[in-house]
């Protein structure tokens, strides 16, 4: 049974940093990623990383967020720097076992709130 458990969310002032972690279990995942959903908006892609370390980012977070993974621990991280109020959202960990950057499993979400 696949399980994704996120941690590291919280509240921070604009310009601050947070680091999200997601421990994945129950499978070998070709892609791990992060999505987010702000109130009243659709869920959107934030960043993804393949098992070999290839990464992809949404334009809105390039240069501020860094995704990484530890394959031995089956864990993916999202380092978020220079946070902005518009980064406020519930952040979801995602995992996939198929094609590059496709996801079929989701975590429960962790709240990130950035105040101005």
C-alpha beads as a LAMMPS data file, in Angstrom:
LAMMPS data file: protein, C-alpha beads

116 atoms
115 bonds

1 atom types
1 bond types

-500.0 500.0 xlo xhi
-500.0 500.0 ylo yhi
-500.0 500.0 zlo zhi

Masses

1 110.0

Atoms # bond

1 1 1 0.000 0.000 0.000
2 1 1 1.448 3.335 -1.067
3 1 1 1.699 5.966 1.614
4 1 1 3.019 9.528 1.328
5 1 1 3.536 11.482 4.541
6 1 1 4.385 15.179 4.330
7 1 1 5.938 17.332 7.029
8 1 1 7.507 20.753 7.393
9 1 1 4.671 23.119 6.606
10 1 1 3.949 26.158 8.723
11 1 1 3.740 29.925 8.813
12 1 1 6.507 32.288 7.800
13 1 1 6.910 35.923 6.865
14 1 1 7.561 36.998 3.310
15 1 1 11.197 36.500 2.384
16 1 1 11.549 33.567 4.742
17 1 1 12.232 29.894 4.090
18 1 1 10.630 26.534 4.745
19 1 1 11.610 22.981 3.926
20 1 1 8.996 20.366 3.151
21 1 1 9.661 16.648 3.390
22 1 1 7.688 13.695 2.110
23 1 1 8.390 10.111 3.090
24 1 1 7.097 7.651 0.508
25 1 1 6.531 3.968 1.164
26 1 1 4.950 0.982 -0.530
27 1 1 6.645 1.238 -3.898
28 1 1 9.572 2.257 -6.068
29 1 1 8.796 5.647 -7.497
30 1 1 10.132 6.890 -10.802
31 1 1 8.890 10.424 -10.183
32 1 1 8.322 12.390 -6.984
33 1 1 6.897 15.858 -6.932
34 1 1 5.072 18.671 -5.229
35 1 1 1.813 20.346 -6.144
36 1 1 -0.084 23.097 -4.360
37 1 1 -3.610 24.372 -4.108
38 1 1 -4.530 27.839 -2.925
39 1 1 -8.066 28.694 -1.745
40 1 1 -10.416 29.018 -4.694
41 1 1 -7.810 27.830 -7.180
42 1 1 -7.026 24.585 -8.931
43 1 1 -4.176 22.365 -7.859
44 1 1 -0.994 23.288 -9.728
45 1 1 2.356 21.684 -10.349
46 1 1 5.267 23.122 -8.346
47 1 1 8.254 20.851 -8.915
48 1 1 9.149 17.300 -9.827
49 1 1 12.199 15.060 -9.804
50 1 1 12.952 11.762 -11.485
51 1 1 14.766 8.875 -9.876
52 1 1 17.926 9.877 -11.749
53 1 1 17.690 13.448 -10.471
54 1 1 16.226 15.260 -13.459
55 1 1 14.113 18.172 -12.230
56 1 1 11.278 20.345 -13.461
57 1 1 9.840 23.514 -11.938
58 1 1 6.882 25.784 -12.415
59 1 1 7.972 29.174 -13.730
60 1 1 6.559 30.863 -10.617
61 1 1 9.047 29.104 -8.321
62 1 1 12.173 28.827 -10.486
63 1 1 15.197 30.231 -8.709
64 1 1 13.449 30.177 -5.319
65 1 1 12.488 26.542 -4.741
66 1 1 14.730 23.478 -4.959
67 1 1 13.494 19.907 -5.116
68 1 1 15.701 16.980 -4.126
69 1 1 15.289 13.337 -3.251
70 1 1 17.041 10.649 -1.268
71 1 1 16.371 7.356 -3.037
72 1 1 17.758 5.309 -0.140
73 1 1 15.176 6.878 2.172
74 1 1 12.439 7.169 -0.473
75 1 1 12.066 10.792 0.564
76 1 1 11.582 13.962 -1.440
77 1 1 12.278 17.475 -0.193
78 1 1 11.236 20.942 -1.259
79 1 1 13.435 23.784 -0.076
80 1 1 11.468 27.010 -0.402
81 1 1 13.358 30.296 -0.173
82 1 1 12.311 33.906 -0.703
83 1 1 8.730 32.969 0.028
84 1 1 5.965 35.277 -1.129
85 1 1 2.369 35.653 0.098
86 1 1 1.214 34.133 -3.200
87 1 1 3.019 30.908 -2.239
88 1 1 0.380 30.380 0.452
89 1 1 -1.359 27.084 -0.256
90 1 1 -1.759 23.493 0.789
91 1 1 1.234 21.627 -0.596
92 1 1 0.788 18.030 -1.711
93 1 1 3.441 15.410 -2.231
94 1 1 2.940 13.237 -5.307
95 1 1 4.516 10.008 -6.506
96 1 1 4.446 8.072 -9.736
97 1 1 5.631 4.691 -10.906
98 1 1 5.131 5.176 -14.638
99 1 1 6.121 7.673 -17.292
100 1 1 8.338 10.659 -16.534
101 1 1 6.637 13.247 -14.325
102 1 1 3.317 11.444 -14.101
103 1 1 1.749 10.948 -10.703
104 1 1 -0.823 8.511 -9.377
105 1 1 -0.383 8.810 -5.631
106 1 1 -0.940 11.780 -3.335
107 1 1 -0.200 12.798 0.214
108 1 1 -2.674 14.399 2.575
109 1 1 -1.217 17.881 2.181
110 1 1 0.550 20.336 4.453
111 1 1 -0.356 23.996 4.893
112 1 1 2.147 26.718 4.024
113 1 1 1.172 30.270 4.970
114 1 1 3.288 33.278 4.013
115 1 1 2.376 36.592 5.556
116 1 1 3.359 39.999 4.209

Bonds

1 1 1 2
2 1 2 3
3 1 3 4
4 1 4 5
5 1 5 6
6 1 6 7
7 1 7 8
8 1 8 9
9 1 9 10
10 1 10 11
11 1 11 12
12 1 12 13
13 1 13 14
14 1 14 15
15 1 15 16
16 1 16 17
17 1 17 18
18 1 18 19
19 1 19 20
20 1 20 21
21 1 21 22
22 1 22 23
23 1 23 24
24 1 24 25
25 1 25 26
26 1 26 27
27 1 27 28
28 1 28 29
29 1 29 30
30 1 30 31
31 1 31 32
32 1 32 33
33 1 33 34
34 1 34 35
35 1 35 36
36 1 36 37
37 1 37 38
38 1 38 39
39 1 39 40
40 1 40 41
41 1 41 42
42 1 42 43
43 1 43 44
44 1 44 45
45 1 45 46
46 1 46 47
47 1 47 48
48 1 48 49
49 1 49 50
50 1 50 51
51 1 51 52
52 1 52 53
53 1 53 54
54 1 54 55
55 1 55 56
56 1 56 57
57 1 57 58
58 1 58 59
59 1 59 60
60 1 60 61
61 1 61 62
62 1 62 63
63 1 63 64
64 1 64 65
65 1 65 66
66 1 66 67
67 1 67 68
68 1 68 69
69 1 69 70
70 1 70 71
71 1 71 72
72 1 72 73
73 1 73 74
74 1 74 75
75 1 75 76
76 1 76 77
77 1 77 78
78 1 78 79
79 1 79 80
80 1 80 81
81 1 81 82
82 1 82 83
83 1 83 84
84 1 84 85
85 1 85 86
86 1 86 87
87 1 87 88
88 1 88 89
89 1 89 90
90 1 90 91
91 1 91 92
92 1 92 93
93 1 93 94
94 1 94 95
95 1 95 96
96 1 96 97
97 1 97 98
98 1 98 99
99 1 99 100
100 1 100 101
101 1 101 102
102 1 102 103
103 1 103 104
104 1 104 105
105 1 105 106
106 1 106 107
107 1 107 108
108 1 108 109
109 1 109 110
110 1 110 111
111 1 111 112
112 1 112 113
113 1 113 114
114 1 114 115
115 1 115 116
